[in-house]
C-alpha cells in the first residue's frame, strides 16, 4: 500500500490526453503519492477526490495543483534509467 505524501488542491481544470493521467476539477482535493521529475517537467502521481465515484490513480502536472498539507517528508530521490516519456509509452498488458 502507498501512503499519500501530501494533500493538494487543483488550481485549474485539467483534461488529460490519455488514460494514464487523471482529470482534475478546480478546487478538487488531490492525494499525492509520488512526485516525478524528468527533463524539467514535473509530474505528480495521485488520486482525486470524486465524491461518490471510486478514486482513480494517475499522473497530472504539478503546475495544476497547490500543496495544502504535507503528510510525510518527500525528500527521497530514486534514480532510474527510465525516463518519464519511456515509462508512459509502455503498453499495459491485460
Backbone bond lengths (Angstrom), bond angles and torsions (degrees), N, CA, C in turn:
res aa  C-N    CA-C-N  psi(-1)  N-CA   C-N-CA  omega(-1)  CA-C   N-CA-C  phi
1 X - - - 1.449 - - 1.524 110.17 -
2 X 1.288 114.90 140.95 1.449 120.72 174.46 1.515 109.22 -97.65
3 X 1.311 116.49 141.98 1.455 121.14 173.28 1.519 107.76 -106.26
4 X 1.328 118.58 140.15 1.464 119.60 178.59 1.516 111.01 -65.22
5 X 1.337 116.02 146.39 1.461 120.56 178.20 1.520 111.56 -96.03
6 X 1.340 117.03 -19.80 1.454 119.54 174.97 1.520 110.64 -163.52
7 X 1.318 114.39 162.98 1.462 121.64 173.35 1.518 106.66 -108.22
8 X 1.320 115.90 134.47 1.465 121.76 179.98 1.527 108.91 -127.22
9 X 1.329 115.71 171.04 1.461 121.54 176.13 1.526 108.12 -129.38
10 X 1.321 115.86 136.19 1.462 121.06 -179.83 1.527 109.85 -68.96
11 X 1.329 115.90 127.76 1.463 121.85 178.46 1.527 111.50 -83.64
12 X 1.319 115.73 -30.95 1.467 122.05 -176.43 1.522 108.98 -141.55
13 X 1.306 115.93 164.13 1.459 120.09 170.50 1.522 108.01 -71.34
14 X 1.318 117.09 137.81 1.463 122.06 177.70 1.524 107.98 -128.08
15 X 1.331 115.30 125.25 1.465 121.72 -179.74 1.525 108.52 -110.76
16 X 1.324 118.10 110.38 1.470 121.37 -175.16 1.527 112.49 -70.15
17 X 1.329 114.32 156.23 1.458 121.40 179.10 1.520 112.46 -85.26
18 X 1.335 117.32 -24.22 1.467 120.24 178.67 1.522 110.36 -153.22
19 X 1.318 116.70 -179.29 1.470 122.25 -170.68 1.529 114.41 -73.08
20 X 1.317 119.84 -8.39 1.466 120.92 178.67 1.525 111.62 -78.28
21 X 1.316 116.35 -17.31 1.457 122.60 -179.36 1.526 109.15 -106.93
22 X 1.328 116.38 155.88 1.465 119.40 -179.99 1.528 109.89 -109.83
23 X 1.325 116.18 145.80 1.464 119.28 175.39 1.524 110.18 -76.14
24 X 1.319 115.91 146.75 1.459 121.54 178.21 1.525 108.89 -126.35
25 X 1.320 115.44 144.78 1.464 121.00 173.61 1.526 108.13 -113.33
26 X 1.315 116.54 139.43 1.460 121.33 -179.70 1.531 109.85 -51.19
27 X 1.338 115.86 131.44 1.457 121.86 179.46 1.516 114.76 88.37
28 X 1.323 117.19 -9.78 1.462 121.81 -178.10 1.531 110.84 -69.25
29 X 1.334 116.77 142.24 1.473 121.91 177.10 1.527 108.68 -81.41
30 X 1.346 116.01 134.01 1.460 122.87 -177.77 1.528 108.43 -122.86
31 X 1.329 116.45 132.07 1.457 121.99 174.03 1.521 107.60 -98.65
32 X 1.341 116.70 116.90 1.466 122.54 -175.13 1.522 109.39 -96.43
33 X 1.356 115.32 128.01 1.465 121.46 -178.53 1.520 112.98 -108.50
34 X 1.326 117.53 -24.60 1.472 120.60 -179.44 1.517 109.37 -156.98
35 X 1.331 115.01 148.49 1.461 122.23 175.39 1.515 107.00 -115.51
36 X 1.322 117.01 119.94 1.456 122.68 -175.55 1.517 109.69 -112.49
37 X 1.315 117.31 131.33 1.456 120.57 -178.72 1.522 109.41 -126.60
38 X 1.346 115.59 133.95 1.458 120.52 179.59 1.517 109.29 -151.49
39 X 1.317 117.61 119.36 1.462 123.56 175.92 1.534 112.51 51.83
40 X 1.329 117.20 41.12 1.451 121.05 176.92 1.515 114.98 84.98
41 X 1.320 118.38 -12.62 1.466 120.99 176.81 1.512 108.00 -90.39
42 X 1.305 117.27 128.99 1.449 120.25 -177.67 1.519 109.65 -110.82
43 X 1.327 115.72 117.88 1.458 122.47 177.21 1.512 108.69 -116.21
44 X 1.298 115.60 145.36 1.451 120.71 175.26 1.513 108.36 -117.12
45 X 1.326 115.86 154.62 1.453 121.24 175.73 1.527 107.19 -113.11
46 X 1.319 115.57 133.13 1.446 118.45 -179.35 1.511 112.17 -169.25
47 X 1.318 114.39 -169.57 1.461 120.68 177.09 1.520 108.12 -132.21
48 X 1.326 115.18 145.39 1.460 121.37 -179.41 1.513 109.32 -100.23
49 X 1.311 115.86 139.31 1.457 121.02 176.52 1.529 108.13 -70.47
50 X 1.335 117.04 122.11 1.455 121.08 -173.78 1.516 114.29 -119.30
51 X 1.294 118.51 23.73 1.461 120.30 179.05 1.512 111.76 65.49
52 X 1.334 116.90 -113.43 1.461 121.69 -177.45 1.517 113.90 -78.89
53 X 1.327 117.57 -21.13 1.465 120.84 -176.62 1.522 111.28 -80.62
54 X 1.325 115.34 153.60 1.462 121.16 177.00 1.531 109.30 -68.98
55 X 1.322 117.11 136.25 1.460 121.59 179.39 1.523 109.89 -68.48
56 X 1.324 115.41 143.24 1.458 121.88 179.15 1.521 108.66 -118.20
57 X 1.313 117.48 136.72 1.459 123.18 179.65 1.517 109.24 -89.57
58 X 1.343 117.24 134.49 1.457 120.64 178.53 1.515 111.13 -171.49
59 X 1.326 115.86 -177.56 1.460 122.81 -177.74 1.517 110.78 -98.54
60 X 1.336 115.29 158.11 1.462 122.60 175.14 1.526 107.29 -160.09
61 X 1.347 118.40 154.80 1.463 119.89 178.95 1.526 110.73 -71.18
62 X 1.311 116.09 137.80 1.465 120.34 -178.71 1.526 111.51 -63.53
63 X 1.319 117.38 -24.97 1.466 120.50 -179.25 1.523 112.40 -69.06
64 X 1.324 117.72 -11.79 1.465 120.69 -178.93 1.527 112.67 -90.72
65 X 1.347 117.37 -0.55 1.472 120.64 -178.79 1.521 111.10 -135.43
66 X 1.327 115.93 163.03 1.460 121.19 171.82 1.520 108.59 -122.28
67 X 1.322 116.20 141.76 1.459 121.37 179.13 1.524 109.24 -70.61
68 X 1.323 115.55 132.27 1.460 120.42 -179.57 1.531 112.48 -110.38
69 X 1.339 115.96 -46.98 1.456 119.52 -172.87 1.528 109.96 -149.82
70 X 1.356 117.80 106.90 1.467 119.09 176.13 1.525 110.24 -69.24
71 X 1.340 115.86 138.43 1.462 120.89 179.86 1.517 112.38 -107.03
72 X 1.324 116.92 -25.87 1.463 121.64 176.97 1.525 108.34 -159.23
73 X 1.335 118.01 159.54 1.465 120.41 179.94 1.530 110.94 -60.25
74 X 1.322 115.40 140.53 1.466 120.92 179.40 1.524 109.64 -117.75
75 X 1.320 116.33 41.04 1.458 119.90 -173.89 1.525 113.78 -98.35
76 X 1.313 118.62 2.73 1.457 120.90 179.82 1.519 109.01 -83.25
77 X 1.329 116.09 125.10 1.456 120.99 178.58 1.514 108.10 -113.33
78 X 1.312 116.77 125.60 1.454 122.28 -179.32 1.513 108.31 -108.14
79 X 1.324 117.30 121.35 1.460 122.41 179.17 1.524 109.75 -80.96
80 X 1.323 115.26 142.95 1.458 120.60 178.46 1.521 109.52 -147.09
81 X 1.318 116.08 156.87 1.459 120.81 176.96 1.523 111.73 -90.32
82 X 1.309 116.57 -5.55 1.462 121.39 -177.59 1.518 108.76 -97.61
83 X 1.327 117.14 126.92 1.455 121.06 177.75 1.522 109.77 -84.82
84 X 1.308 116.57 162.87 1.468 121.33 178.60 1.529 110.76 -58.49
85 X 1.351 120.47 -47.65 1.469 118.65 178.36 1.525 112.61 -58.87
86 X 1.344 117.81 -38.38 1.455 120.79 177.59 1.531 110.53 -65.17
87 X 1.311 115.32 -43.27 1.462 120.59 -179.97 1.524 110.98 -63.59
88 X 1.315 116.60 -42.95 1.461 120.26 -178.64 1.516 112.76 -72.42
89 X 1.326 117.44 -19.83 1.459 119.65 -179.62 1.525 112.53 -85.63
90 X 1.333 118.35 -8.10 1.451 121.14 178.07 1.514 109.44 -65.79
91 X 1.312 116.10 137.86 1.464 120.35 177.74 1.519 109.23 -90.45
92 X 1.311 115.14 135.61 1.462 119.97 178.26 1.506 109.20 -79.96
93 X 1.335 116.46 134.38 1.459 120.90 177.01 1.513 109.20 -87.18
94 X 1.320 116.83 138.12 1.457 120.12 179.53 1.499 110.73 -110.91
